Amino acid sequence: SSDLFPSHDREGESQGTTAEIKWIPIELLQPHPDNPRLIYREDIIDTIAQSITESGFNPCYALLVRPMGTEYQIVSGHTRLKSAQKAGCKKLPCWVKDIDDEAAFMELVLANNQGELSPLEYGMHVLKYVELSEGGRGKKGGLSEYARVVGKSESALRYSKEAAVVFENLAHVCEVSQILDKSRHLAAIHKAPEQYWQQLTELLIEKEWSVKDTEAIVNAVREIDIPKRFHFWLDPEQAFRDTINEAQHSIPRGNS
């Protein structure tokens, strides 16, 4: 895992001559606010914490941080910090380097670019990147540039970004653990009218729909078209419920 156990050569060499390693009090280390990690695996944290307790914190696994006033912001090593806190560490070895906001933001995902981040976590990161950029599609700063930098396909990242848009709007109504591995489902829900996103996501979790189920139901929901001028005497919510029931009964069972 590049975030848990980064290559000492890569971490050190990437910092060049302007970097230095320091032992920093743990209370001065602050998480990056844009860290894409949505959920941490407690089993991994426990395993690393036990190793630290038994053998100490190996400087080969130093965190990468940047100075922020009198404190330091973590660029790479958020999981290592949690493990060290659990092990009761007072200070941690850190590579310290002045890194600008853009470089730090990209390093958050590049440091986890060996499969640790889920598609939804990539989506949350790329969503903010594209929103912050001044470029557009096919331009520097847009999705194509992001895909080039992180080495992912633009089409896959587009699905992840669509899933993230839905999740960002619904984070208050569902647990991350319930939805973390359902980026393809959320990308399908993104194609439905926005007013139905919450109900579809809640049903997705409750009914444990497959991706094919979700796509079929979303296609049916997209056919609902009640002009707003008729809402006062027609019930769009009842139309939604009827459509869901009909779609669920029409889906062949046994699909994955």
N, C-alpha and C positions, 0 to 999 in steps of 0.2 A: 504494500500500500504506500503510495507516494506521500500521502498526508501523514500516515502514521510513522513510516520508516523511510524517509527520503534518502536518495543517494547523497552521501556526504560530499562526493566530488561535484555532483550537479549543483547542490545547494551552495557549496562554497564557491565554486568557479563562477556560477551565475551571478554572484555578487561582486566579483572582480576586486580590484584593489581598494575600492571605496567602502567595502564591508569590513566589519570587525565582529568578533564573537565576544559577548559579555554574559556574565551571570547576573540576571536581573531578578529582583524581588517579584514574586508571583503576583502580588497585589498591584503591581504597576503594568501588568500585561492585560490589555483590553481587546476583546474580540472585534473583528471588523464587522461593521453593521450590515455589509452586503454579502457576508459569507453565505454561499448558496446551500449549505447543508441544512436540510429541513428537520432531520431527525438523526440522532446519534445511536449507534449500536452499543448498548450497555455491556454486552458480553466482550466486545473488543476493548472498551474502556477498562473493564475489570481485569482482563488479561494483561494489558500493558501496565496497569497500576500495580499488579502483583509482581511483574518483572522489575518495575522501578523500586518497589519495596525491598525486593531481594538483592538487587544489584546496583541500585542507584540509577540516576538519569544519565545515560551515555551521551557525551557531547556530540557524538556522530549524528545524533538525532535532534540537533539544535533547531529551535523554531526560527522562522524568518519574520522579523518585525521591522517596523519603521518608527522613528521618533515622532511623538505627537505631544508637544509641550513637555511636561515633566513625566509623561507616561509613554508607553509604547503600544502600537496597534499591531495585532497579529495579522500577518499576510498568509503564512502557511504554518499550520500546527495547532489548529483549534482542538482537535481530538487529543493530541498529546498534552495540551494544557489541562483538559478535563481529567485525563488519567493522572497527571502529576498532582493535581489538586486532591484527587481521591487518595493518592499515596502520601499526602501530607508534605509535599515538597515546599520549601521556603523560597528557593531561587531556581531559575532554569537557565540553561545555556541558550543564547539566542544570537543568530546572525543579525546584526543591526545595519540597516542601509536606508539612506534617503531615497524613497521611491515616490513618484508622483501618483496622483489619484488614479489615473487611467491604467498605469502599469500595475498598481496594487490591485485594482479591480480585476484585471485579467489574470493575474497570478493566482487569485482565489480559485479559479476554475482550472488553470493549467497545473497547479500543484496537485489536483485530484484527477488528472487526465488519464488514469490507467484503469478506469472502470468503477471507481468507488461511488461516483455521483450517479443518481438515478436520472432517467430522462426528464422527470418532472423537475428535479433540482437544476439540471441544465436549462430547462425552460424558464425557471424563475430568474436565473442569472442572465440569460440572453434577452429576456423581456426587459430587464432594466437597462442592459447595455444598449439595445436598439432604441429605447425611449430616450436615453441620455445622449445618443449620438446625433450629430447634425446631418449625417449622410442618410441615404435611402437605399432602396434595393439596388444592388449592383455597384454601390458607391462605397468609398472608404467610410467606415463607421457603421455600415448597415449589416444586415444578416449575412450576406455573402462574405464580407470581411471577417466577421466573427467566425464563420465556419472555416475559413482558411486558417485563422490563427489557432483554433482549438483542434483542427484536424477532423472535423465531423462533417457529414453531408448536410447541405443546406436544407434538403427536403425533410430529413429527420429532425433537424433543429426547428423547422417551421412547425411540425406537429407538436414538439415539446413546448414551443412558445404558445401555441393555441391552448394546450392543456394548462399552461401556467396562467393564462388570462382567466380561464374558468376558475382555477384554484384560488387565485388572488381575490376573486370576487366572493368566494364561498369559504374562505379559511375560517370564518367565524362560526360556521354551521357543521363542520366535520373535523374529525381528528386526522392529523397528518398521517398517522399509521394506517388509517382506513383507506387512504387514497394514494399513498406514495407510489405504489406499483401499478397505478391505473392511468398512466398518462395517455395511452391510446384511447381509453374510454372517454377521458375528459376532452381529448381532441375531437372526438366524434360529437360530444355534447356541445362543443363550441359552435358547431354548424346549426344548432337549433336556435330559435328566437331566444334572446337573452332572458326574457321573463320566465322561461321554463328551466333555466340552468339549475337552480337550486332544487326544484322538485325532481328533475331527472337524476341529479347527483345523489340525492337522498334515496331514490328508488334503486339506483345502481348499487349502492351499499347494502340496502335492505334485501334486495332480490338477488344479489350476487350475479348480475348480468355478465355474460361474456362480452368480448369486444363485438362479436357479430350481433348479439342481442341488442347491444347499445346502438350500433349503427342502424339496425333495422327499425328500432323504436324512434330514433331521431329522425329518420327519413319519413316516418309516419307523422310525427309531430310537426315537421316542416310544412305539411300540407294544410295544417290548421290556419285558416285565414279569415278572421272575423274583423271586418273594418271597425275602427274605434267608434264610429258614429252609431253602431249597433250594440255596443257593449252594455248599454243601459237596460236592454231587454233580452239580450242573449248572454249566456254564461260561458265566457272563455275557459274558465277553470273546469267546468263540467265537460266541455268539449275536449280539453286536455285529458281528463280522466278517462273519458270514453275511448279516446284514441289510444291511450296506453293499454287499456284492457283489451281492446281489439288487436292491437299489435302484438301483445304478449301471447295471445291465443293463436296467432297466425304463425309464430316462429317455430320452425321444426325443432324438436328436442334432440339432444345428443350432440349439438355443435359445440365447438370448443371456444 
